Amino acid sequence: MVTNETVKTYIDQLCKEIGTTADAVFSPKTNAWYFTRGSSKIEVFLTSYETASKTTRTFIRCFAPLHVIPATNEKKLDFYQGALEVNAKYMGIKLATIADKGILCAIAERDIQGMDYQELVTLISDIGYWADEIDDFLKTNFS
């Protein structure tokens, strides 16, 4: 059984492999770990919810801010169309808005049950790669 502590051990291992420590990239304020890839910043955290059958499911979630949402409706329409077209191309992530922050972000997530170390590395690596690609595309086309 994979627990929150197992995931934290995986994150410790990943941090050692990339030359840092989990404590160095962890923020107690947000209860999240932060990684970078190119121009993208990835926030990694655990979140749980109670299912209808009263069990608890825990997910590892990764968020990467991509671009500020344009202020005008005309620019928003073009921006969202571009974002939706991009969303269909990139595997393993979804695009979503965080309305209160006014940003578009990439999200990758997975139930931690059955997850091994390599799956965690792939999840974080993939969102970092795609977020770096997508934020460059959005900056070029919508800034």
Beta strands, then each sheet from edge to edge (+ up, - down):
strand 1: 26-27
strand 2: 32-37
strand 3: 40-50
strand 4: 56-68
strand 5: 94-98
strand 6: 103-111
sheet 1: 1+ 2- 3+ 4- 6+ 5-
end
